[in-house]
Amino acid sequence: MTKRITISVPDDVAAHLEGVGARRVSGYVTDAIRHLVRREEQLRQLDEVFARTGNPQAPDRERAERFLDDVAAWQSTRELRSGAHA
């Protein structure tokens, strides 16, 4: 099921979306939001781990966050290849 919504975006974002092509904007925005939702969930889980184990030093936290970025990129690549969306 889908639901139509209308949003306002800054000019630079609108210009980028226009370059994506009118027929692909919904899918493009949906994929971007799914990526952000996944990222927020991963960061929440990371915070839970750190709450139990103690907060790491800044360089270690940054390394953990880069690892999450790598995992997200891998997941996105896998989904594109399979045509699936999480």
C-alpha positions in Angstrom: 0.0 0.0 0.0 1.2 3.5 -0.7 0.1 6.9 0.5 0.6 10.1 -1.3 2.1 13.0 0.6 3.4 16.4 -0.3 6.6 17.9 1.0 8.5 21.1 0.5 12.3 21.0 0.0 15.0 23.6 -0.4 15.8 24.6 -4.0 19.0 22.7 -4.1 17.3 19.4 -3.1 14.5 20.1 -5.6 17.1 20.6 -8.3 18.7 17.3 -7.4 15.4 15.4 -7.4 14.5 16.9 -10.8 17.7 15.4 -12.1 16.5 11.9 -10.8 13.5 12.0 -13.1 9.9 12.6 -12.3 9.0 8.9 -12.4 11.8 7.9 -10.0 11.5 10.6 -7.3 9.1 8.6 -5.1 11.4 5.5 -5.1 14.5 7.6 -4.6 13.1 9.5 -1.6 11.7 6.2 -0.2 15.1 4.6 -0.4 16.8 7.6 1.2 14.3 7.6 4.1 14.6 3.8 4.6 18.4 4.3 4.8 18.0 7.0 7.4 15.6 4.9 9.5 18.0 2.0 9.4 20.9 4.3 10.4 18.9 5.7 13.3 18.0 2.2 14.5 21.7 1.1 14.2 22.8 4.2 16.2 20.2 3.5 18.9 21.4 -0.1 19.2 25.0 1.1 19.4 24.0 3.4 22.2 22.4 0.5 24.0 25.6 -1.5 23.7 27.6 1.4 25.0 25.2 1.9 27.9 25.9 -1.7 29.0 29.7 -1.7 28.3 30.7 1.9 28.9 31.2 4.7 26.4 34.2 4.3 24.2 36.7 7.1 23.4 35.8 9.3 20.5 38.1 7.5 18.0 36.5 4.1 18.8 33.0 5.5 18.6 33.8 7.0 15.2 35.3 3.7 14.0 32.0 1.9 15.1 29.9 4.5 13.2 32.1 4.1 10.1 31.5 0.4 10.4 27.7 1.0 10.5 28.1 3.2 7.4 29.9 0.3 5.6 27.2 -2.2 6.6 24.5 0.2 5.3 26.3 0.6 2.0 26.7 -3.1 1.7 23.0 -3.6 2.5 22.0 -1.0 -0.1 24.2 -2.6 -2.8 22.7 -6.0 -2.0 19.1 -4.7 -2.1 19.8 -3.0 -5.5 21.1 -6.2 -6.9 18.2 -8.3 -5.7 15.5 -5.6 -6.3 14.4 -6.0 -2.7 13.6 -3.2 -0.2 14.0 -3.6 3.5 
